[in-house]
């Protein structure tokens, strides 16, 4: 069996609610200690991410709750409540990509989006 030197696999393909002008993308490595439960929050722009290690309970709006582990991707739409991003007993480390207009910084706002 021949093995190809490069393999490409689409893990996610997210459609944005409206076209956005993107001037920069900030990439962050974020670690939540075991059991950290930030509570409901929302962002001022979309967030794309992948879990590096550990696991997290994840829920967007009133959608289904999912357990995410290493290699799982996630998408947090801008301006929509993230009901859960709760670290399990093992904690979680993830990479997050924050595309933003030039001159704006990514922000996390606590509480539900009204």
MOZI-V494953 format. One record per backbone hydrogen bond with DSSP energy under -0.5 kcal/mol. CO is the residue of the C=O (numbers start at 0). NH is the residue of the N-H. If there is no record, write none. Layout:
co->CO nh->NH
co->CO nh->NH
This chain:
co->8 nh->10
co->13 nh->15
co->19 nh->21
co->20 nh->22
co->23 nh->99
co->25 nh->97
co->27 nh->29
co->27 nh->95
co->29 nh->93
co->31 nh->91
co->32 nh->35
co->35 nh->86
co->39 nh->110
co->40 nh->81
co->41 nh->108
co->42 nh->78
co->46 nh->75
co->47 nh->96
co->48 nh->73
co->49 nh->94
co->50 nh->70
co->52 nh->92
co->54 nh->87
co->55 nh->57
co->55 nh->67
co->56 nh->85
co->57 nh->65
co->58 nh->60
co->58 nh->82
co->58 nh->83
co->59 nh->62
co->65 nh->57
co->65 nh->67
co->67 nh->55
co->68 nh->71
co->71 nh->50
co->73 nh->48
co->74 nh->76
co->75 nh->46
co->76 nh->79
co->80 nh->60
co->80 nh->82
co->81 nh->40
co->83 nh->58
co->84 nh->37
co->84 nh->86
co->85 nh->56
co->87 nh->34
co->87 nh->90
co->90 nh->54
co->91 nh->31
co->92 nh->51
co->92 nh->52
co->93 nh->29
co->94 nh->49
co->95 nh->27
co->96 nh->47
co->96 nh->98
co->97 nh->25
co->99 nh->22
co->99 nh->23
co->100 nh->103
co->106 nh->43
co->107 nh->109
co->108 nh->41
co->111 nh->113
